[in-house]
Amino acid sequence: MIRFDKVNFSYNNHFSLKNLDFSVRDGEFLGIIGPNGAGKSTLLKLIDRLLHPLSGQISINGKVLQHYTRKELARIIGFVPQEFTSLFQFTALDIVMMGRFPHQRALAFDSLEDRRISLDAMESTDCLDVKERDFKTLSGGERQRVVLASALAQEPLILLLDEPTSALDIRHQIHFYKILRKLRQERGMTILTVTHDINLAAQFCERILVIKRGQIVADGPVPLVMKKEILETVYDIPVEIIQHPATGLPVIYPRLKPEDSTRK
């Protein structure tokens, strides 16, 4: 379980997260949404201890983050950033094998077990066919699946994703989120994803955390949070909500006036 206990964080004396108090259950698929600058990515970086709270504390499985070593934390948390670039010529498999570092002894070479786990991770994310290709030559969708495989090679209990599909077309967005749902179902993995695509969040996440100006505005199951009054307050734009014909879950779209259209 991840627990935020009255957590505050600021950049240069400007608060970006204020008095966050919530928990995430083991095996939960949590979507984190909100406008630009709300503090969504900062929240993930605090969990991964890339940043540190100004006050309050964060714990995982009852243990305060500061009491974990960096290597211990890397065995628990896998992080998939919005963008991942490599300055060197690595194959896709090389990138995935880097995820094995938290489980290796100092100065140890990659073992057959490391390779097996890495290949299994690539198979589970549908990128095994590109394992020998130069990572820099891969498409956006292929790169994101490889980076996800690298995080899975860490064998984490928790997966953090920061706008993982922002550069992908709609087909690859859906495919990526289907992989995440499968990982949660088959491995019981706890997944937290930050996204600007509120419709993807509505269709794939079981719980939504809404943040605006560093504070929690709403938190709960999709049908209870994806409400017109909540979303209009958060995004400052009128919206309409319908039910998806296949899933029955909410589909949100902005309500435009005739003069907003570019059509003549």
C-alpha positions as CSV (number, residue, x, y, z in Angstrom):
1,M,0.0,0.0,0.0
2,I,1.1,3.5,-0.8
3,R,0.2,6.1,1.8
4,F,0.4,9.9,1.6
5,D,0.1,11.5,5.1
6,K,-0.4,15.3,4.9
7,V,2.2,15.7,2.3
8,N,3.3,19.2,1.1
9,F,5.8,20.1,-1.6
10,S,6.9,23.3,-3.1
11,Y,9.2,24.7,-5.8
12,N,11.0,27.9,-4.7
13,N,8.5,28.6,-1.9
14,H,5.6,28.1,-4.4
15,F,3.4,25.2,-3.2
16,S,2.7,22.7,-5.9
17,L,1.1,20.0,-3.7
18,K,-0.9,20.9,-0.6
19,N,-1.8,18.6,2.3
20,L,-2.2,15.4,0.2
21,D,-3.8,12.7,2.4
22,F,-4.8,9.5,0.6
23,S,-3.7,5.9,0.1
24,V,-3.5,3.4,-2.9
25,R,-4.4,-0.2,-2.3
26,D,-2.3,-3.1,-3.5
27,G,-3.3,-4.1,-7.0
28,E,-5.3,-0.9,-7.7
29,F,-5.3,0.9,-11.1
30,L,-5.3,4.6,-10.3
31,G,-5.6,7.3,-12.9
32,I,-4.4,10.8,-11.9
33,I,-5.9,13.6,-13.9
34,G,-6.1,17.4,-13.8
35,P,-5.0,20.6,-15.7
36,N,-1.5,21.5,-16.6
37,G,0.6,22.5,-13.6
38,A,-1.7,20.7,-11.1
39,G,1.1,18.7,-9.6
40,K,0.4,15.3,-11.2
41,S,3.9,14.5,-12.3
42,T,5.3,15.9,-9.0
43,L,3.2,13.4,-7.1
44,L,4.8,10.5,-9.0
45,K,8.3,11.8,-8.5
46,L,7.7,12.0,-4.8
47,I,6.7,8.3,-4.7
48,D,9.8,7.4,-6.7
49,R,11.8,9.6,-4.3
50,L,13.2,11.8,-7.1
51,L,11.8,14.6,-5.0
52,H,11.3,14.9,-1.3
53,P,8.3,16.3,0.6
54,L,8.6,19.7,2.4
55,S,6.5,18.2,5.2
56,G,4.4,15.1,5.9
57,Q,5.5,11.6,4.8
58,I,5.0,8.9,2.2
59,S,5.2,5.3,3.0
60,I,5.0,2.0,1.1
61,N,3.8,-1.1,2.9
62,G,4.0,0.7,6.2
63,K,7.7,1.8,5.7
64,V,8.6,5.5,5.2
65,L,10.3,6.1,1.9
66,Q,13.4,7.6,3.4
67,H,14.0,4.3,5.2
68,Y,14.4,2.4,1.9
69,T,17.8,2.3,0.1
70,R,17.7,3.4,-3.6
71,K,18.2,-0.2,-4.7
72,E,15.4,-1.5,-2.4
73,L,13.1,1.1,-3.8
74,A,14.0,0.1,-7.4
75,R,12.9,-3.4,-6.6
76,I,9.5,-2.2,-5.6
77,I,8.8,0.7,-8.1
78,G,9.1,0.8,-11.9
79,F,8.9,4.2,-13.5
80,V,7.8,4.9,-17.1
81,P,8.5,8.5,-18.0
82,Q,6.7,10.5,-20.7
83,E,9.8,10.4,-22.9
84,F,12.9,8.3,-22.8
85,T,15.9,9.0,-24.9
86,S,19.3,7.2,-25.3
87,L,22.4,9.0,-26.4
88,F,24.2,5.8,-27.2
89,Q,23.5,3.0,-29.6
90,F,21.7,0.4,-27.6
91,T,19.4,-2.3,-28.9
92,A,15.9,-2.6,-27.5
93,L,17.0,-5.7,-25.5
94,D,19.9,-3.7,-24.0
95,I,17.4,-1.1,-22.7
96,V,15.2,-3.7,-21.2
97,M,18.2,-5.5,-19.6
98,M,19.1,-2.2,-17.8
99,G,15.9,-2.8,-15.7
100,R,17.7,-5.8,-14.1
101,F,20.2,-3.5,-12.3
102,P,18.4,-3.5,-8.9
103,H,18.7,-7.3,-8.7
104,Q,22.4,-7.5,-9.7
105,R,25.5,-7.6,-7.5
106,A,28.1,-4.9,-7.9
107,L,30.2,-5.4,-11.1
108,A,28.3,-8.5,-12.0
109,F,27.6,-9.4,-15.6
110,D,24.1,-10.0,-16.9
111,S,23.1,-13.6,-16.1
112,L,21.0,-16.0,-18.1
113,E,18.2,-15.4,-15.6
114,D,18.4,-11.6,-16.3
115,R,18.1,-12.3,-20.0
116,R,15.1,-14.7,-19.5
117,I,13.3,-12.2,-17.3
118,S,14.0,-9.4,-19.8
119,L,12.8,-11.4,-22.8
120,D,9.6,-12.4,-20.8
121,A,9.0,-8.7,-20.1
122,M,9.3,-7.9,-23.8
123,E,7.0,-10.7,-24.7
124,S,4.4,-9.5,-22.2
125,T,4.5,-5.9,-23.7
126,D,4.4,-7.2,-27.4
127,C,7.9,-5.8,-28.3
128,L,9.9,-9.1,-28.5
129,D,10.1,-8.8,-32.3
130,V,12.2,-5.6,-32.1
131,K,14.7,-6.9,-29.5
132,E,17.8,-6.6,-31.8
133,R,16.9,-3.3,-33.3
134,D,18.6,0.0,-32.4
135,F,16.3,1.7,-29.8
136,K,16.6,5.1,-31.6
137,T,15.2,3.7,-34.8
138,L,12.0,2.4,-33.2
139,S,8.6,4.1,-33.6
140,G,7.0,6.0,-30.7
141,G,4.8,3.1,-29.8
142,E,7.6,0.6,-30.0
143,R,9.8,2.7,-27.8
144,Q,7.2,3.1,-25.1
145,R,6.5,-0.6,-25.0
146,V,10.3,-1.2,-24.7
147,V,10.5,1.3,-21.8
148,L,7.6,-0.4,-20.2
149,A,9.3,-3.8,-20.6
150,S,12.4,-2.3,-18.9
151,A,10.3,-1.2,-16.0
152,L,8.8,-4.7,-15.8
153,A,12.2,-6.3,-15.9
154,Q,12.7,-4.7,-12.5
155,E,10.0,-7.1,-11.3
156,P,8.3,-4.2,-9.4
157,L,5.2,-4.3,-7.2
158,I,4.3,-0.8,-8.2
159,L,4.3,0.8,-11.7
160,L,4.3,4.6,-12.1
161,L,3.6,6.1,-15.5
162,D,3.9,9.8,-16.5
163,E,1.9,10.5,-19.6
164,P,3.0,7.3,-21.2
165,T,0.8,7.6,-24.3
166,S,1.0,11.3,-25.0
167,A,3.1,10.8,-28.2
168,L,1.1,7.8,-29.5
169,D,-1.7,7.6,-32.0
170,I,-5.1,6.3,-30.8
171,R,-4.4,2.7,-31.9
172,H,-1.2,2.5,-29.9
173,Q,-2.8,4.4,-26.9
174,I,-5.5,1.7,-26.6
175,H,-3.0,-1.1,-27.1
176,F,-0.7,0.3,-24.4
177,Y,-3.5,0.6,-21.9
178,K,-4.7,-2.9,-22.7
179,I,-1.2,-4.1,-21.7
180,L,-1.5,-2.2,-18.4
181,R,-4.9,-3.7,-17.7
182,K,-3.5,-7.2,-18.4
183,L,-0.5,-6.7,-16.1
184,R,-2.8,-5.7,-13.3
185,Q,-5.1,-8.6,-13.8
186,E,-2.4,-11.3,-14.2
187,R,0.3,-10.0,-11.8
188,G,-1.8,-8.0,-9.3
189,M,0.5,-5.0,-10.0
190,T,-0.4,-1.6,-8.5
191,I,-0.5,1.0,-11.3
192,L,-0.6,4.8,-11.1
193,T,-0.8,6.6,-14.4
194,V,-0.8,10.4,-15.0
195,T,-2.7,11.3,-18.1
196,H,-4.3,14.2,-19.8
197,D,-6.6,11.9,-21.7
198,I,-9.5,11.7,-19.4
199,N,-11.4,9.3,-21.7
200,L,-8.6,6.7,-21.6
201,A,-8.6,7.1,-17.8
202,A,-12.3,6.6,-17.7
203,Q,-12.2,3.4,-19.8
204,F,-9.2,1.7,-18.2
205,C,-8.7,2.9,-14.6
206,E,-10.8,1.7,-11.7
207,R,-10.3,4.8,-9.6
208,I,-9.6,8.4,-10.5
209,L,-7.7,11.0,-8.4
210,V,-8.4,14.6,-9.6
211,I,-5.9,17.3,-8.7
212,K,-6.1,21.0,-9.3
213,R,-3.6,23.6,-8.0
214,G,-1.9,21.0,-5.9
215,Q,-5.0,19.8,-4.1
216,I,-7.2,16.8,-4.4
217,V,-10.6,17.9,-5.8
218,A,-12.1,14.4,-6.2
219,D,-11.2,10.8,-5.5
220,G,-13.1,7.6,-6.2
221,P,-14.5,5.2,-8.7
222,V,-14.8,6.3,-12.3
223,P,-18.6,6.8,-12.4
224,L,-18.6,8.9,-9.2
225,V,-15.7,11.1,-10.2
226,M,-16.2,11.6,-14.0
227,K,-19.2,14.0,-13.3
228,K,-20.1,17.1,-15.3
229,E,-19.9,19.4,-12.3
230,I,-16.5,18.1,-11.2
231,L,-14.9,18.2,-14.6
232,E,-16.2,21.6,-15.5
233,T,-14.9,23.0,-12.2
234,V,-11.5,21.4,-12.7
235,Y,-10.9,22.2,-16.4
236,D,-12.9,25.5,-16.6
237,I,-14.7,24.4,-19.7
238,P,-18.3,23.1,-20.3
239,V,-18.5,19.4,-21.0
240,E,-21.0,16.8,-22.0
241,I,-20.9,13.2,-20.8
242,I,-22.4,10.2,-22.5
243,Q,-22.1,6.4,-21.8
244,H,-19.9,4.3,-24.0
245,P,-22.1,1.9,-25.8
246,A,-19.9,-1.1,-25.2
247,T,-18.6,-0.5,-21.6
248,G,-21.3,1.8,-20.1
249,L,-18.5,4.0,-18.8
250,P,-18.5,7.8,-19.2
251,V,-17.2,9.4,-22.4
252,I,-16.4,13.1,-22.0
253,Y,-16.3,15.8,-24.7
254,P,-16.2,19.6,-24.6
255,R,-19.4,21.4,-25.3
256,L,-18.7,23.8,-28.2
257,K,-20.8,26.7,-29.4
258,P,-21.5,27.1,-33.2
259,E,-19.0,30.0,-33.4
260,D,-16.3,27.7,-32.0
261,S,-16.4,25.5,-35.0
262,T,-14.0,26.1,-38.0
263,R,-16.6,24.7,-40.4
264,K,-18.3,27.2,-42.6
